[in-house]
Amino acid sequence: MTVSLPLVAVLGVIAWAAIKFLGIRLWVAVVIALFGFWLSHTFLAPAIESGSKSGVDIVNGSTK
């Protein structure tokens, strides 16, 4: 059985768990999210996207 989850949903659950169980303050999570948003508009965005896709492919065991 294959389950498909968007990466943003998985990261959202991780962020919620960090706030709830690790005691991370909400403002720290917001700052990290804003940093990611601003980083996505830089020249590093294609490299980050490629690395993310490669990591997900490795975890899923799919190769091209």
Backbone as JSON, one array per atom type, in Angstrom:
{
  "sequence": "MTVSLPLVAVLGVIAWAAIKFLGIRLWVAVVIALFGFWLSHTFLAPAIESGSKSGVDIVNGSTK",
  "N": [[0.85, -1.18, 0.0], [0.63, 2.14, -0.91], [1.3, 5.29, 0.4], [0.85, 8.66, -0.03], [2.27, 11.63, 0.93], [2.42, 15.13, 1.2], [5.52, 16.89, 1.42], [5.51, 19.25, 2.88], [3.44, 18.86, 4.67], [4.44, 16.83, 6.31], [6.66, 18.17, 7.4], [5.26, 20.14, 8.76], [3.96, 18.65, 10.76], [6.21, 17.79, 12.16], [7.15, 20.27, 13.06], [5.0, 21.05, 14.7], [5.16, 19.01, 16.64], [7.67, 19.6, 17.73], [7.18, 22.07, 18.91], [5.19, 21.36, 20.74], [6.2, 19.13, 22.29], [8.99, 19.42, 22.66], [9.3, 21.92, 23.63], [9.89, 24.12, 22.07], [9.71, 27.49, 21.3], [6.94, 29.29, 19.89], [7.52, 31.61, 18.41], [10.1, 31.12, 17.56], [9.76, 29.01, 15.77], [8.28, 30.36, 13.85], [10.17, 32.25, 12.95], [12.06, 30.51, 11.81], [10.51, 29.43, 9.75], [10.02, 31.75, 8.23], [12.66, 32.31, 7.48], [13.16, 30.12, 5.8], [11.29, 30.68, 3.81], [12.27, 33.11, 2.75], [14.77, 32.23, 1.94], [14.07, 30.61, -0.14], [13.81, 32.3, -2.24], [16.27, 32.89, -3.22], [19.44, 32.37, -4.94], [20.11, 29.88, -4.1], [17.92, 28.24, -4.03], [17.27, 26.35, -6.2], [19.25, 24.36, -5.76], [18.62, 23.51, -3.18], [16.05, 22.48, -3.58], [16.61, 20.39, -5.37], [18.27, 18.81, -3.76], [16.45, 18.14, -1.75], [14.57, 16.63, -3.19], [16.21, 14.51, -4.0], [16.87, 13.41, -1.52], [14.33, 12.56, -0.63], [13.79, 10.68, -2.6], [15.79, 8.81, -2.0], [14.98, 7.97, 0.55], [12.51, 6.86, -0.12], [13.35, 4.86, -1.74], [13.33, 4.91, -4.48], [14.74, 5.13, -7.7], [16.16, 6.9, -10.46]],
  "CA": [[0.0, 0.0, 0.0], [1.42, 3.36, -1.02], [0.7, 6.49, 0.98], [1.52, 9.85, -0.55], [2.11, 12.8, 1.78], [3.26, 16.27, 0.81], [6.62, 17.15, 2.34], [5.16, 20.35, 3.77], [2.61, 18.31, 5.74], [5.35, 16.12, 7.21], [7.41, 19.2, 8.14], [4.31, 20.79, 9.67], [3.78, 17.76, 11.91], [7.46, 17.86, 12.92], [7.18, 21.57, 13.75], [4.01, 20.98, 15.79], [5.71, 18.15, 17.7], [8.77, 20.32, 18.38], [6.58, 23.09, 19.78], [4.4, 20.71, 21.79], [6.92, 18.21, 23.16], [10.35, 19.86, 22.95], [9.27, 23.23, 24.26], [10.34, 25.17, 21.16], [8.76, 28.61, 21.33], [6.25, 29.52, 18.62], [8.19, 32.65, 17.63], [11.29, 30.51, 16.94], [9.26, 28.27, 14.62], [7.9, 31.36, 12.84], [11.41, 32.79, 12.38], [12.63, 29.48, 10.95], [9.66, 29.36, 8.56], [10.31, 32.94, 7.43], [13.99, 32.13, 6.9], [12.99, 29.2, 4.68], [10.57, 31.39, 2.76], [13.19, 34.06, 2.11], [15.83, 31.45, 1.3], [13.55, 30.04, -1.39], [13.88, 33.32, -3.28], [17.68, 33.16, -3.51], [20.05, 31.5, -5.92], [20.29, 28.56, -3.51], [16.66, 27.5, -4.08], [17.33, 25.14, -7.03], [20.09, 23.34, -5.12], [17.87, 22.99, -2.04], [14.96, 21.65, -4.12], [17.21, 19.18, -5.91], [18.71, 18.0, -2.62], [15.25, 17.62, -1.09], [14.01, 15.56, -4.02], [17.12, 13.37, -3.93], [16.7, 12.81, -0.2], [13.04, 11.86, -0.6], [13.95, 9.49, -3.44], [16.59, 7.84, -1.26], [14.13, 7.42, 1.61], [11.47, 6.03, -0.75], [13.98, 3.76, -2.45], [13.13, 5.01, -5.92], [15.88, 5.68, -8.43], [15.84, 7.27, -11.85]],
  "C": [[0.89, 1.24, 0.0], [0.64, 4.53, -0.44], [1.51, 7.67, 0.5], [1.21, 11.05, 0.35], [2.97, 13.94, 1.24], [4.33, 16.52, 1.88], [6.28, 18.26, 3.33], [4.27, 19.86, 4.92], [3.46, 17.58, 6.78], [6.14, 17.12, 8.05], [6.51, 19.94, 9.12], [4.08, 19.96, 10.93], [5.04, 17.78, 12.79], [7.54, 19.17, 13.7], [6.19, 21.59, 14.92], [4.54, 20.16, 16.96], [6.84, 18.85, 18.44], [8.23, 21.38, 19.33], [5.91, 22.44, 20.98], [5.28, 19.95, 22.79], [8.33, 18.65, 23.52], [10.42, 21.24, 23.57], [9.82, 24.35, 23.39], [9.28, 26.27, 21.18], [8.18, 28.85, 19.93], [6.99, 30.55, 17.77], [9.45, 32.1, 16.96], [10.86, 29.74, 15.69], [8.86, 29.23, 13.49], [9.15, 31.95, 12.18], [12.05, 31.78, 11.44], [11.83, 29.36, 9.66], [9.91, 30.56, 7.65], [11.68, 32.85, 6.76], [13.91, 31.2, 5.69], [12.29, 29.86, 3.51], [11.49, 32.35, 2.02], [14.33, 33.35, 1.39], [15.36, 30.88, -0.03], [13.59, 31.04, -2.54], [15.32, 33.71, -3.63], [18.18, 32.21, -4.57], [20.27, 30.08, -5.39], [19.05, 27.66, -3.65], [16.72, 26.26, -4.98], [18.16, 24.01, -6.4], [19.35, 22.71, -3.93], [16.75, 22.07, -2.53], [15.5, 20.33, -4.67], [17.66, 18.24, -4.79], [17.54, 17.38, -1.87], [14.66, 16.45, -1.87], [14.9, 14.32, -3.98], [16.98, 12.65, -2.59], [15.41, 12.02, -0.08], [13.12, 10.59, -1.45], [14.76, 8.41, -2.73], [15.75, 7.17, -0.18], [13.08, 6.48, 1.02], [12.04, 4.84, -1.5], [13.76, 3.78, -3.94], [14.35, 5.66, -6.57], [15.45, 5.98, -9.86], [16.96, 6.84, -12.75]]
}
